[in-house]
Amino acid sequence: MVSFSALAVLGTKVRRTAYGILTLRGLRLVLPRLYHVLSFTMIETTLAFIGGGNMTGSLVGGLIADGWEPARIHVADPDSKQIERLAGRFSVITTPDNSTAVKHADAIVLAVKPQVIRTVAGELAPLIEQRHPLVISIAAGVRETSLREWLGKDTAIVRAMPNTPALVQSGATALYANPAVSEEQRNLAESILRAVGLAIWVDDETMMDTVTALSGSGPAYFFLLMEALTSAGSQMGLPEDTARLLTLQTAFGAAKMALESSDDAAQLRHHVTSPGGTTERAIGELQKNNFEGIVLRALQAAADRSRELAAEFGRK
């Protein structure tokens, strides 16, 4: 157990808590708690990643920055360029063979596309049933019941739904653990995903569809709004580069204010919406066209699609 005073001494080496959010200017602690898995994760755990894509690269980079030994991180990918890149950048152990990577692993991160995860799981099932490691799946839409069917009924499984800002260490991830996951394994899974941003547990796996709709797909909604604001500013006479920079800095500043304020989003909006002013008129146009209803319907559509994909991948 690491004391709070010890964390202060460690400084930047301990960069995240269970509910810490990494911003471009530093760390915003939302609900700080002790970094209770520091010694376990850094000293004792061997971790295997199956799939060497961008999300794996982001997680590996975050873990090493948090103090993990590269020699305890194994990455398997059939693409030689992928593993050469990771080995050169992080000095982790790489292999084209999945079974070799997981042979001595305490935890396995399945970072492959949902379309191939059943094949990968079938290949690894004998080793997993023999060693009983923690399995963390970041394959979108693949249910725990399907994973358990393919990997073995007693497998400790954590489903994780990270989003693309994890690629810049500013992600938001929801986690769901099945009953076979121990408290120590929960701590381990949390520490791994905290390496790229916020990590929050949900107790009901069906909520992962809502998570997918909200934070999983969420970056695209903000990008769409940025695109629309930039386009509108350009159409109204601003140079496109100027409109883009103003949009991006406004988005970043608004998110930073929301992270660092004790006020909720509605209160923050009211603070910048003067009666009879320009903001009030713009907000009025959005609400006149049922802006909130559009957002709700969009999330419901995304959640419905998440459920459809889960059923599809579970049949394959």
C-alpha positions as CSV (number, residue, x, y, z in Angstrom):
1,M,0.0,0.0,0.0
2,V,1.3,3.4,-1.0
3,S,0.6,6.3,1.4
4,F,-0.8,9.6,0.2
5,S,2.4,11.3,1.3
6,A,4.4,8.8,-0.7
7,L,2.4,9.8,-3.7
8,A,3.4,13.4,-3.2
9,V,7.0,12.4,-3.2
10,L,6.7,10.3,-6.3
11,G,5.4,13.4,-8.1
12,T,5.0,13.0,-11.9
13,K,5.8,9.3,-11.8
14,V,2.4,8.6,-10.3
15,R,0.3,10.6,-12.7
16,R,-3.2,9.2,-12.4
17,T,-5.7,8.1,-9.8
18,A,-8.8,6.0,-10.4
19,Y,-10.8,9.1,-11.4
20,G,-7.9,11.3,-12.6
21,I,-8.2,13.0,-16.0
22,L,-5.0,13.9,-17.8
23,T,-5.3,17.3,-19.6
24,L,-2.9,19.0,-21.9
25,R,-1.7,21.2,-19.0
26,G,-1.6,18.5,-16.3
27,L,-3.8,16.4,-14.2
28,R,-7.2,17.2,-12.9
29,L,-8.2,14.9,-10.0
30,V,-11.9,14.4,-9.9
31,L,-12.2,11.9,-7.1
32,P,-8.7,11.2,-6.0
33,R,-7.8,8.0,-4.3
34,L,-4.6,6.1,-3.4
35,Y,-2.6,4.6,-6.2
36,H,-3.2,1.2,-4.5
37,V,-1.8,-1.1,-7.1
38,L,1.5,0.6,-7.8
39,S,3.8,-2.1,-6.4
40,F,1.8,-5.1,-7.8
41,T,1.5,-3.7,-11.3
42,M,5.1,-2.5,-11.6
43,I,7.0,-5.3,-10.0
44,E,5.0,-8.6,-10.2
45,T,2.8,-8.6,-13.3
46,T,3.6,-9.9,-16.7
47,L,1.3,-8.4,-19.3
48,A,0.5,-9.6,-22.9
49,F,-1.1,-7.6,-25.6
50,I,-2.7,-9.5,-28.5
51,G,-2.7,-7.1,-31.3
52,G,-0.2,-4.3,-31.8
53,G,-2.3,-1.5,-33.2
54,N,-2.7,2.1,-32.1
55,M,-4.6,1.4,-28.9
56,T,-1.9,-1.1,-27.8
57,G,0.8,1.5,-28.5
58,S,-1.0,4.1,-26.4
59,L,-1.5,1.7,-23.5
60,V,2.1,0.5,-23.6
61,G,3.4,4.1,-23.7
62,G,1.2,5.1,-20.8
63,L,2.1,2.0,-18.7
64,I,5.9,2.5,-19.2
65,A,5.5,6.2,-18.3
66,D,3.8,5.0,-15.1
67,G,6.7,2.8,-14.2
68,W,6.1,-0.6,-15.8
69,E,9.2,-2.5,-16.8
70,P,9.2,-3.0,-20.6
71,A,10.6,-6.5,-20.1
72,R,7.3,-7.5,-18.4
73,I,5.2,-6.4,-21.4
74,H,4.8,-8.8,-24.4
75,V,3.1,-7.8,-27.6
76,A,1.9,-10.3,-30.3
77,D,0.9,-9.3,-33.8
78,P,1.3,-11.1,-37.2
79,D,2.4,-7.8,-38.8
80,S,6.2,-7.6,-38.5
81,K,6.2,-3.8,-39.0
82,Q,3.8,-3.3,-36.1
83,I,5.9,-5.3,-33.6
84,E,9.2,-3.8,-34.9
85,R,7.8,-0.3,-34.3
86,L,6.7,-1.2,-30.8
87,A,9.9,-2.9,-29.9
88,G,12.0,0.0,-31.3
89,R,9.9,2.6,-29.5
90,F,9.3,0.9,-26.1
91,S,11.8,-2.0,-25.9
92,V,9.0,-4.4,-25.1
93,I,9.1,-8.0,-26.0
94,T,7.4,-8.8,-29.3
95,T,6.5,-11.9,-31.2
96,P,4.3,-12.8,-34.2
97,D,2.8,-15.8,-32.2
98,N,-0.1,-15.2,-29.8
99,S,0.6,-18.3,-27.7
100,T,4.2,-17.3,-27.1
101,A,3.1,-13.9,-25.8
102,V,0.6,-15.3,-23.3
103,K,2.7,-18.3,-22.1
104,H,3.7,-16.6,-18.9
105,A,1.2,-13.7,-18.7
106,D,-0.7,-12.8,-15.6
107,A,-3.0,-10.5,-17.6
108,I,-3.9,-10.6,-21.3
109,V,-5.3,-7.6,-23.2
110,L,-7.3,-8.7,-26.3
111,A,-6.8,-5.7,-28.6
112,V,-8.0,-7.2,-31.9
113,K,-10.9,-6.4,-34.1
114,P,-14.3,-7.9,-33.0
115,Q,-14.5,-9.8,-36.3
116,V,-11.5,-12.0,-35.4
117,I,-11.7,-12.2,-31.6
118,R,-13.5,-15.6,-31.6
119,T,-10.6,-17.1,-33.7
120,V,-8.0,-15.6,-31.4
121,A,-9.9,-16.7,-28.3
122,G,-10.1,-20.2,-29.6
123,E,-6.4,-20.3,-30.2
124,L,-5.6,-19.1,-26.7
125,A,-8.3,-21.0,-24.7
126,P,-6.1,-24.0,-23.8
127,L,-3.4,-21.8,-22.3
128,I,-5.9,-19.6,-20.5
129,E,-7.7,-22.5,-19.0
130,Q,-4.4,-23.9,-17.8
131,R,-3.0,-20.6,-16.3
132,H,-6.2,-18.7,-15.4
133,P,-4.9,-15.2,-16.2
134,L,-7.0,-12.1,-16.2
135,V,-8.4,-11.4,-19.7
136,I,-9.2,-7.8,-20.6
137,S,-11.1,-7.3,-23.9
138,I,-11.2,-3.9,-25.6
139,A,-13.0,-5.4,-28.6
140,A,-16.1,-3.2,-29.0
141,G,-19.5,-5.0,-28.9
142,V,-18.2,-8.4,-27.8
143,R,-20.2,-9.6,-24.7
144,E,-18.7,-11.3,-21.7
145,T,-20.9,-14.3,-22.2
146,S,-19.4,-14.8,-25.7
147,L,-15.9,-14.4,-24.4
148,R,-16.5,-16.9,-21.6
149,E,-17.9,-19.4,-24.1
150,W,-14.8,-19.1,-26.2
151,L,-12.2,-18.9,-23.5
152,G,-13.6,-21.1,-20.7
153,K,-16.5,-20.7,-18.3
154,D,-14.3,-19.9,-15.3
155,T,-12.2,-17.2,-17.1
156,A,-11.8,-13.9,-15.2
157,I,-12.9,-11.4,-17.8
158,V,-13.0,-7.6,-17.8
159,R,-14.6,-5.8,-20.7
160,A,-13.2,-2.3,-21.4
161,M,-14.6,0.4,-23.7
162,P,-11.9,3.0,-24.2
163,N,-12.3,5.8,-26.7
164,T,-9.9,7.3,-29.3
165,P,-8.6,10.2,-27.1
166,A,-6.8,7.3,-25.3
167,L,-4.3,7.7,-28.2
168,V,-3.2,11.0,-26.7
169,Q,-3.4,9.7,-23.0
170,S,-6.8,11.6,-22.5
171,G,-9.2,8.7,-22.9
172,A,-12.4,7.8,-21.0
173,T,-12.9,4.0,-20.4
174,A,-15.7,2.1,-18.8
175,L,-14.9,-1.3,-17.3
176,Y,-17.1,-4.3,-16.5
177,A,-15.9,-7.4,-14.6
178,N,-17.5,-10.8,-14.5
179,P,-17.8,-12.6,-11.1
180,A,-14.6,-14.6,-11.6
181,V,-12.5,-11.4,-11.4
182,S,-10.8,-10.9,-8.0
183,E,-10.4,-7.6,-6.3
184,E,-6.7,-7.7,-7.1
185,Q,-7.5,-8.3,-10.8
186,R,-10.0,-5.5,-10.7
187,N,-7.2,-3.2,-9.4
188,L,-4.9,-4.4,-12.1
189,A,-7.3,-3.9,-14.9
190,E,-8.1,-0.4,-13.6
191,S,-4.4,0.5,-13.4
192,I,-3.8,-0.6,-17.0
193,L,-6.7,1.5,-18.4
194,R,-5.8,4.4,-16.2
195,A,-2.6,4.6,-18.1
196,V,-4.4,6.4,-20.9
197,G,-6.9,8.5,-18.9
198,L,-10.1,8.1,-16.9
199,A,-11.3,4.6,-15.9
200,I,-14.8,4.0,-14.3
201,W,-16.5,0.7,-13.4
202,V,-20.1,-0.2,-14.3
203,D,-21.9,-3.0,-12.5
204,D,-24.3,-4.0,-15.2
205,E,-22.9,-5.1,-18.6
206,T,-25.9,-3.9,-20.5
207,M,-24.7,-0.3,-19.6
208,M,-21.7,-0.9,-21.8
209,D,-24.0,-0.2,-24.8
210,T,-24.8,3.2,-23.3
211,V,-21.1,3.8,-22.6
212,T,-20.4,2.9,-26.3
213,A,-23.0,5.4,-27.4
214,L,-21.8,8.2,-25.0
215,S,-18.0,8.1,-24.6
216,G,-17.1,5.4,-27.2
217,S,-18.7,7.2,-30.1
218,G,-18.7,10.6,-28.3
219,P,-15.5,12.0,-29.8
220,A,-17.1,11.9,-33.2
221,Y,-20.0,14.1,-32.0
222,F,-17.6,16.7,-30.7
223,F,-15.6,16.5,-34.0
224,L,-18.9,17.0,-35.9
225,L,-19.7,20.1,-33.8
226,M,-16.2,21.4,-34.3
227,E,-16.6,20.8,-38.1
228,A,-19.9,22.7,-38.1
229,L,-18.6,25.6,-36.1
230,T,-15.5,25.9,-38.3
231,S,-17.6,25.8,-41.4
232,A,-20.1,28.3,-40.1
233,G,-17.3,30.7,-39.1
234,S,-15.8,30.4,-42.6
235,Q,-19.1,30.9,-44.3
236,M,-19.6,34.1,-42.2
237,G,-16.3,35.6,-43.4
238,L,-13.5,34.3,-41.2
239,P,-10.4,32.7,-42.9
240,E,-10.8,29.0,-42.5
241,D,-7.6,28.6,-40.5
242,T,-8.8,31.3,-38.1
243,A,-12.2,29.7,-37.7
244,R,-10.6,26.3,-37.0
245,L,-8.1,27.6,-34.4
246,L,-10.9,29.5,-32.6
247,T,-13.1,26.4,-32.6
248,L,-10.4,24.1,-31.3
249,Q,-9.2,26.5,-28.5
250,T,-12.9,27.2,-27.5
251,A,-13.6,23.4,-27.3
252,F,-10.4,22.8,-25.3
253,G,-11.1,25.8,-23.0
254,A,-14.8,24.7,-22.4
255,A,-13.7,21.2,-21.5
256,K,-11.0,22.5,-19.2
257,M,-13.4,24.8,-17.4
258,A,-15.9,21.9,-17.0
259,L,-13.1,19.7,-15.6
260,E,-11.8,22.2,-13.1
261,S,-15.2,23.7,-12.0
262,S,-17.4,22.5,-9.2
263,D,-20.4,23.7,-11.3
264,D,-22.2,21.3,-13.7
265,A,-22.5,22.0,-17.4
266,A,-25.9,23.6,-17.1
267,Q,-24.6,26.1,-14.5
268,L,-21.5,26.9,-16.6
269,R,-23.8,27.5,-19.6
270,H,-25.9,29.9,-17.6
271,H,-22.8,31.8,-16.5
272,V,-22.0,32.7,-20.1
273,T,-25.5,33.2,-21.3
274,S,-26.4,36.8,-20.5
275,P,-30.2,37.7,-20.7
276,G,-30.9,39.3,-24.1
277,G,-27.3,38.6,-25.3
278,T,-25.8,36.9,-28.3
279,T,-25.3,33.5,-26.6
280,E,-28.9,33.4,-25.4
281,R,-30.2,33.9,-29.0
282,A,-27.9,31.2,-30.3
283,I,-28.9,28.7,-27.6
284,G,-32.5,29.6,-28.3
285,E,-32.1,28.5,-32.0
286,L,-30.6,25.2,-30.9
287,Q,-33.3,24.4,-28.4
288,K,-36.1,25.6,-30.7
289,N,-35.0,22.8,-33.0
290,N,-34.9,20.3,-30.1
291,F,-31.2,20.0,-29.7
292,E,-31.4,17.9,-26.5
293,G,-33.9,15.5,-28.2
294,I,-31.6,15.1,-31.2
295,V,-28.7,14.2,-28.9
296,L,-30.8,11.7,-27.0
297,R,-32.0,10.0,-30.3
298,A,-28.5,9.9,-31.6
299,L,-27.3,8.1,-28.4
300,Q,-30.2,5.7,-28.5
301,A,-29.4,4.9,-32.1
302,A,-25.8,4.2,-31.3
303,A,-26.7,2.0,-28.3
304,D,-29.2,0.0,-30.5
305,R,-26.4,-0.6,-33.0
306,S,-24.0,-1.7,-30.2
307,R,-26.6,-4.3,-29.2
308,E,-27.0,-5.4,-32.8
309,L,-23.3,-5.8,-33.2
310,A,-23.0,-7.8,-30.0
311,A,-25.5,-10.2,-31.2
312,E,-23.7,-10.5,-34.6
313,F,-20.3,-11.0,-33.1
314,G,-21.6,-13.5,-30.6
315,R,-23.0,-15.7,-33.4
316,K,-19.7,-15.8,-35.3
